[in-house]
Each structure stands twice: as structure tokens, then as C-alpha cells.
Amino acid sequence: GAILANTISRPVRELTAATKAVAGGELGHQVPVRTQDEIGELAQSFNQMSADLAHSNQLRRQMTADIAH
């Protein structure tokens, strides 16, 4: 029972920590994708969202720098 609980709760804890990291400004933070089930799909979606946020932020900074010069 404890192994099953850990198998389910570990990815959720990792995703929770990752969302806090992104909320704290650490854009691009990734989580490991260990399964192909719903939790794995959620982790893949989170990773894509985080990467897109980091890329958008980089483009915004570059545009701001270009305009400033």
C-alpha cells in the first residue's frame, strides 16, 4: 500500500513544487515524465507550458532590448 501511495503522490509533489518554482519566476522549470498515464500527460503538458513561458519571456526581453537601442 505504501509503495502504491508513493508512486501516485511523488509525481504530484514534483508538479506542485514545479508550479511553485514557475510562480516564483523560474520559467522553464521541467519535471521528469515517468509514465504515459494521466499524470505523465500532465507532466508533459506542464513541461511544454513552462518551456513556452520561458521562450515568450526571452522574446519579450529581446524585443525590449531592441526597442531600447
VENVENCOR-V364009 format. One record per residue. N is the residue number from 1. RES is the residue in one small letter. PSI is psi as a letter, one per 40 degrees, with the letter a starting at -180 (NA if undefined). BURIAL is 1 if it has 16 or more other C-alpha atoms within 10 Angstrom, else 0. D_FIRST is the distance of its C-alpha to the first C-alpha in Angstrom with 2 decimals. Layout:
BEGIN
<<N:RES:PSI:BURIAL:D_FIRST> <N:RES:PSI:BURIAL:D_FIRST>>
END
This chain:
BEGIN
<<1:g:d:0:0.00> <2:a:d:0:3.80> <3:i:d:0:5.47> <4:l:d:0:5.23> <5:a:d:0:6.21> <6:n:d:0:8.66> <7:t:d:0:9.89> <8:i:d:0:10.86> <9:s:d:0:12.14> <10:r:d:0:14.10> <11:p:d:1:16.60> <12:v:d:0:17.12> <13:r:d:0:17.92> <14:e:d:0:20.21> <15:l:d:1:21.95> <16:t:d:0:22.45> <17:a:d:0:24.01> <18:a:d:1:26.08> <19:t:d:1:27.45> <20:k:d:0:28.50> <21:a:d:0:30.19> <22:v:d:1:32.08> <23:a:d:0:33.05> <24:g:e:0:34.37> <25:g:e:0:36.61> <26:e:g:0:34.74> <27:l:i:1:35.49> <28:g:e:1:34.25> <29:h:h:1:30.93> <30:q:i:1:28.51> <31:v:i:1:24.76> <32:p:i:0:23.25> <33:v:h:0:22.51> <34:r:e:0:19.68> <35:t:i:0:19.13> <36:q:e:0:21.53> <37:d:a:0:19.55> <38:e:d:0:20.31> <39:i:d:1:18.87> <40:g:d:1:20.97> <41:e:d:0:23.92> <42:l:d:1:23.57> <43:a:d:1:23.60> <44:q:d:1:26.64> <45:s:d:0:28.37> <46:f:d:1:27.85> <47:n:d:1:29.29> <48:q:d:0:32.24> <49:m:d:1:32.93> <50:s:d:1:32.85> <51:a:d:1:35.15> <52:d:d:0:37.47> <53:l:d:1:37.71> <54:a:d:1:38.60> <55:h:d:0:41.17> <56:s:d:0:42.70> <57:n:d:0:43.00> <58:q:d:0:44.70> <59:l:d:0:47.11> <60:r:d:0:47.90> <61:r:d:0:48.70> <62:q:d:0:50.88> <63:m:d:0:52.73> <64:t:d:0:53.33> <65:a:d:0:54.66> <66:d:d:0:56.88> <67:i:d:0:58.30> <68:a:d:0:58.98> <69:h:NA:0:61.10>>
END
